[in-house]
């Protein structure tokens, strides 16, 4: 019995799973370094950002004209949507396995 379709599907599933996990970890690490400027490409990583304006208090030894009137404060919160990641992870794997099963079934007849 030849299982080339299933072997190829398993191979593609492993490649897909490892690639998705590595890309997610790399993007999460990049967001931890600079959460404000980085663009989010993964649909399962969510960013909420709140910008507040605070009045700056200039030090007594410097001139008041060189200091800005206000300072922007960024509060960034990153969330990881686990259920959506599992759909992206296992959805293509199920498709690969089903296609491999159908391929081997039709090749066996």
VENTANOR-V544499 format. One line per field, one symbol per residue. ss: DSSP state (H for helix, E for strand, L for the rest). phi: phi as a letter, one per 30 degrees, with the letter a starting at -180 (. if undefined). burial: 1 if it has 9 or more other C-alpha atoms within 8 Angstrom, else 0. A space follows every 50 residues. Layout:
ss=???
phi=???
burial=???
This chain:
ss=LLLHHHHHHHHHHHHHHHHHHHHHHHHHHHHHHLLLLLLLLLLLEEEEEE EEEEELLLLLLLLHHHLLLEEEEEEEEEEELHHHHHHHHHHHHHHHHHHH HHHHHHHHL
phi=.ccddddddddddddddddddddddddddddddbddcddccddcccbcbb cbccdccddddcddddcddbbdccccbcbcddddddddddeddddddddd ddddddddd
burial=00001111110110011001000100110110001000010001110010 00000100000000000000100101000010001100101110011011 101100000
